[in-house]
Amino acid sequence: MFVSLDGFAAGTYVTLEEPFGEAMALTRGHDGRAIHGIGNIEDITFDGAMASMFDQGIGVEIMGRRKFGPQSGPWTEDGWRGWWGEEPPFRTPVIVLTHHEREPIAFDNGTVFHFLDASPQEALRRARELAPGADVRIGGGPTTVREFLAADLVDTMHLVIVPVTIGVGTRLLEDGIPSAEDFDIRSVTLPSGRTHQLWNRRRGD
């Protein structure tokens, strides 16, 4: 997840033209081609190598409704099938957390969006039913990630601190969640100014 220097991971609004609102600068310059492997990319960068970890071992993703689309309230028959067109990058079941459940939306590449009104614990149970034995990725947005952190349901976290300030929006980390004492944090800062942080939950002795 991309986070600004002042701690914001999303803006105050979402539109078709600006999916991150005021936080659009967070993903500027990000090369997403490496998500499904770096074998076909001539120039391998550290950012690209980290992005290639995106789907390794992942059997299902959980996301908030605003990561799926700009709509709010009851669903309408507008034909919306997500930001990603007919080839979403997930290729797995995806749980979209929403107060307005609806029938699943399936794609030929294996992506199936399931719309669920559930707590973090209930969503995780459903995810494990959909992909037994596989890892579950909490894909965002920041409010959804924070809810899973507060419920102590996150084992690892990859943050990319981007050298920009936003000033407004939704923060990822606040109110002491998570406690840094619960995680082993490793950081790598690149010449671009981006810092990759890998948070791994500390295990008991």
N, C-alpha and C positions, 0 to 999 in steps of 0.2 A: 504494500500500500504506500502511495506517495503522500508525504507530509511536508508542509512548508516549514521554514525556520521558526515561524511563530506558532507552529503546532496545529495548523488547519489542514484537514484532508478533504474537505468539500466546501463549496460555497453556500450561499443562503438560498439559492434557487436552482432549478434544473429546467432547461428548455431544449428543444430539438437542436438548436444551433450551438448551445453551450451546456453540454451534459454535466459539467462540473461547476457551473455558475462562475463566480469570481475566481475559482481555483483552477481555471483552465490551464494556467501556466505550469501547473505541477507536472503535466504529462508532455509538455512541449519538448521535442527532441527525443522522445522515447521511441525506440525501434522495436515494435512488437513482432517482427518477423521471427525472432528467436524462440517464441513461445513453444512451438512444436519442434524444436531441435535446431542446432546450429550448423548442421552438415551442409546446407546449401548456401551459407552466407560466407563470402570471401573474407570479409573483415570481421574477425571475432573480437569483440570487446568484452570487458568485464561486465558491463551492463547486460550485454547479450547473453553471456554465459549464465548470469543470475536469472535472467528471464527464461532460459531454457529449463529451469527447475519448475516452471509454472504448473505443469500437469503430471509430473513424475509421481506415480503411486496414488494419484487422486482418483477416487471413485465417484464422488459427488461434491457439488458446491452448494453452499448456503449463502444467499444474498438478500439484501433488503429490496423493497419494491423500487426505490429510486435508482438502484443500479440496473434494474430491468427496463425502466422507462420513465418519462416525465409526468405520467398521469397520476392523479390522486382521486380518492373516492371510489364509488362503484365503477366497475369496468363498463366501457361502451363498445359498441361494434365498430371500432375504427380500423380494424385490421392490423393493429400493432402486434409485432412478434419479437420485440426486443431491439436493442441498438445495433445488432450485429448482422442484420440481413438473414439470408437463408443458410449461412454457414457460421453459426456461433462457435467460438473457439473452445468450448467446454468439452464437447463430445462425450458427455456423461449426463446422468440426471442432475438437475439443478433445482433446489428448493428456493422459491421466492417467498419471503415472509411478507404477508399482507393481511389486513383485516377483511379483505374481500376475496374469498376463495373462488376459484373458477376451474374449469376443466383443463387438464394438461395441454401443452403445446409441444408437439414432437417435430423433429427435423431429421432429414435423411442421414446426417453425419453422426447420429446417436445422441445428440442433445435433446433432452426432454425437460421442459420447465414445468414444475409442480408448484401450485400456488396454495400456501398453507398459512393458516392463522394459528400460531403456536409460540410457546415460550422457547428460549434457547434449548432447554433440556428436551422438550418434546420434538423440536426440529432435529436435534442430533439423533434422537432415537429413530425418527423416520429416515434420516440419511443413512443410518447403519442398516436399516431394513432394505433400502434401495441398493446399497453396495456393501454387502457383508464382507468384513475383513479389510476393506480399503480405507485409505485416509480420507478425511473430510476437510475441505478447504472453506474457511469463512471468508468470502470474497469481498465483502463490503456492503454498503458504504460504512463510514466511520461509526455511525450510531449502532449498526448491527454488530460490528467488531467489538465495540465497547461493551455491549450487552453480554456477549460471550466471554469477554475478559472478566466482567464483573461476576459472572457465574462460575469462574474458574474452569472454563471448558476449552482453553487455548493452551496447547503444548508448545507450539513454535510460532514465531511471527517474523516476517521479513518486511522491514520498513525501508523506504528510500527517502532520506531527508534531502529535499530539493532546495538549492540556495536562492529561494525567493520568499518574500513575505506577502501575505494575503490580507491580513488585517481584520477580516470578518469571515464568518462561515461556521462550519462544524469542526470542533476539535476532536482528535482521536483519543488523546490521553488527558484525563482530568479527574479531579476528586480522588487522587491517590490510586487510580485504577489504570494499569496494574501496578503492583508493588515491585520495584526493581529488585528487591531482595528475593523475589520468587523466581527470577530468571537470571540465566547467565547470558550476558549481552556482549557480542563481538561486533566491532565496527571496522569498516574499510572506507576511507575517503578517497575519491578519485580526483584527478586533475580538473575535471569539469566542475568540481565543487559538490557533487552529489556524495552522500554518505549512505552506504548500505549498512543497516543494522540487522543482525540476526539475533533474535531473542529465543532462547531455549529454556524451557521450564526446568528448574533445578529438581533433581530426583532425590528422594530420601536415601540415607545411607543404608 
